[in-house]
């Protein structure tokens, strides 16, 4: 196989150019190699975000960032895949974007300096904060039902949710594990929890 057969996306537009303001003239002329689904090929970045905003789900995702956790990029990528309303970074403003694979360009990301600031934001919007961590007293995610509007809160790799974060949660949920490891990382846990919400509340994705 040649290298061209492994290229992502599409080449320059073939035929008459579409008369649609959502399309980007430069992408039409040069091709679109971005990491987007086919329905958004050649669309302007702003047009894609606007279309996503029209369909975003009722859940938010939050993750603590006290030690520059490398999982945050994966959490953002998962949030984009499952169309979360927003991602909230609690703690340090800077985070490693490599794992996001540029999906943060299409996902609203909000920063909160402290857990207290984040909790006040959620309370002002009447969003219950649901911590995802295997802690004593946590309800099994497999048998629970996540509410339509909520925030899923994740801790860092290793320590999990901080003590202030645990105290701030309206409910804690655990993810069943069957092997020898004590925990799974926040990137994996976030995907499982978001999909649990999707299975309960979401319709089939658009074609």
C-alpha positions in Angstrom: 0.0 0.0 0.0 1.1 3.6 -0.6 1.2 6.3 2.0 -1.8 8.0 0.3 -4.0 5.0 1.2 -3.4 5.7 4.9 -4.3 9.4 4.7 -7.2 10.6 6.8 -10.0 12.7 5.3 -10.6 13.7 1.7 -8.8 15.6 -1.0 -9.9 18.8 -2.9 -13.6 19.0 -3.8 -14.5 17.6 -7.2 -17.1 19.2 -9.4 -19.1 22.4 -8.9 -18.5 24.1 -5.6 -21.4 24.0 -3.1 -23.2 27.2 -2.5 -23.4 26.8 1.3 -21.8 29.2 3.9 -20.9 26.3 6.1 -18.2 25.2 3.7 -14.7 26.5 3.9 -13.2 27.7 0.6 -9.7 26.7 1.6 -10.7 23.2 2.6 -12.7 22.8 -0.6 -9.6 23.8 -2.6 -7.0 21.9 -0.6 -8.8 19.0 0.9 -9.9 18.2 4.5 -7.6 16.0 6.6 -9.0 16.9 10.0 -10.2 14.4 12.6 -13.9 14.9 12.0 -16.8 12.7 11.0 -17.7 12.6 7.3 -20.8 14.8 7.7 -18.5 17.7 8.7 -16.0 17.3 5.8 -15.1 20.8 4.3 -17.2 22.6 7.0 -15.8 25.7 8.6 -14.7 25.2 12.2 -17.3 27.7 13.4 -20.1 25.9 11.5 -19.2 22.6 13.1 -19.2 24.0 16.6 -22.6 25.7 16.0 -24.1 22.5 14.8 -22.7 20.6 17.8 -24.1 23.3 20.2 -27.5 22.7 18.7 -27.4 19.1 19.8 -25.3 19.0 23.0 -26.4 16.7 25.8 -27.4 17.6 29.3 -24.4 16.2 31.1 -21.2 18.1 31.9 -17.8 16.5 32.7 -15.4 17.8 35.3 -11.9 16.6 36.3 -9.5 17.7 39.0 -6.1 19.0 37.8 -3.7 19.5 40.6 -0.7 17.6 39.2 -1.0 18.0 35.4 -2.8 14.7 34.9 -2.1 13.3 31.4 -5.6 11.7 31.4 -7.3 15.1 30.9 -6.8 15.1 27.1 -8.6 11.7 26.9 -11.4 13.0 29.1 -11.9 15.9 26.7 -11.8 13.6 23.7 -14.4 11.4 25.2 -16.6 14.4 26.1 -16.4 15.4 22.4 -17.3 11.9 21.3 -20.3 11.7 23.5 -21.2 15.4 23.1 -21.0 16.7 26.6 -22.3 20.2 27.3 -19.0 21.3 28.7 -15.8 20.1 30.2 -14.7 21.7 33.5 -11.0 21.7 34.6 -10.8 22.2 38.3 -7.4 23.4 39.7 -4.5 24.2 37.4 -5.5 26.0 34.3 -2.9 24.4 32.0 -3.4 20.8 31.0 -1.8 18.4 28.5 -3.8 18.6 25.3 -2.0 15.8 23.4 -4.5 13.2 24.3 -7.4 15.4 23.1 -6.3 15.0 19.5 -7.5 18.5 18.7 -11.1 17.7 19.9 -10.8 20.6 22.4 -11.3 22.9 19.4 -14.9 21.7 19.2 -15.6 21.2 22.9 -16.4 24.0 25.4 -13.8 23.9 28.2 -14.3 26.0 31.4 -11.8 26.5 34.1 -12.4 26.7 37.9 -9.6 27.6 40.3 -11.0 25.6 43.2 -13.5 22.9 44.0 -15.6 25.5 45.9 -15.8 27.7 42.8 -16.8 24.7 40.7 -19.5 23.6 43.2 -20.9 27.1 43.3 -21.1 27.1 39.5 -23.0 23.8 39.5 -25.3 24.8 42.3 -26.2 28.0 40.5 -27.4 25.9 37.6 -29.0 23.2 39.8 -26.8 20.5 38.4 -26.1 17.6 40.8 -22.4 16.7 41.1 -21.8 13.0 40.7 -18.4 11.7 41.7 -17.1 8.7 39.8 -14.7 6.8 42.1 -14.5 3.4 43.8 -15.0 4.5 47.3 -16.9 3.1 50.3 -20.5 4.1 50.0 -20.4 4.5 46.2 -23.4 3.2 44.3 -22.7 0.8 41.4 -22.9 2.6 38.1 -24.1 -0.6 36.5 -27.3 -0.6 38.5 -27.8 3.1 38.9 -29.5 5.7 36.6 -27.8 9.0 36.0 -30.0 12.0 35.9 -30.6 13.9 32.6 -28.8 17.0 33.8 -25.7 16.5 35.9 -22.0 16.9 36.2 -19.8 13.8 36.2 -16.7 14.6 38.4 -13.4 12.6 38.1 -10.3 12.8 40.2 -6.7 12.4 39.3 -4.7 9.2 38.4 -3.6 7.6 41.7 -5.4 9.5 44.5 -8.8 9.8 42.8 -11.2 12.4 44.0 -9.7 14.8 46.5 -11.3 15.0 50.0 -13.0 18.4 49.2 -14.3 16.9 45.9 -15.7 13.9 47.7 -17.4 16.1 50.3 -18.9 18.2 47.5 -20.5 15.3 45.6 -24.3 14.8 45.8 -23.7 11.1 45.0 -20.8 8.8 44.4 -20.8 6.0 41.7 -18.3 3.2 41.3 -17.4 1.2 38.2 -17.3 -2.6 38.7 -13.8 -4.1 38.3 -12.9 -7.8 38.2 -9.1 -8.0 38.0 -6.2 -7.2 40.4 -5.8 -3.5 39.7 -7.1 -1.1 42.4 -8.4 1.4 39.9 -8.7 2.4 36.2 -7.5 5.7 35.0 -9.8 8.8 34.6 -9.7 8.6 30.8 -11.2 5.1 30.8 -13.6 5.8 33.7 -14.9 8.9 32.0 -15.7 7.0 28.8 -17.6 4.3 30.7 -19.6 6.9 32.8 -20.5 9.0 29.8 -21.6 6.0 27.9 -23.8 5.0 30.8 -25.5 8.4 30.5 -25.8 7.9 26.7 -27.5 4.5 27.1 -30.1 6.0 29.3 -30.9 9.3 27.7 -29.5 9.7 24.1 -31.0 9.0 20.8 -29.1 7.4 17.9 -26.4 9.7 16.5 -27.1 11.5 13.2 -26.0 9.9 10.0 
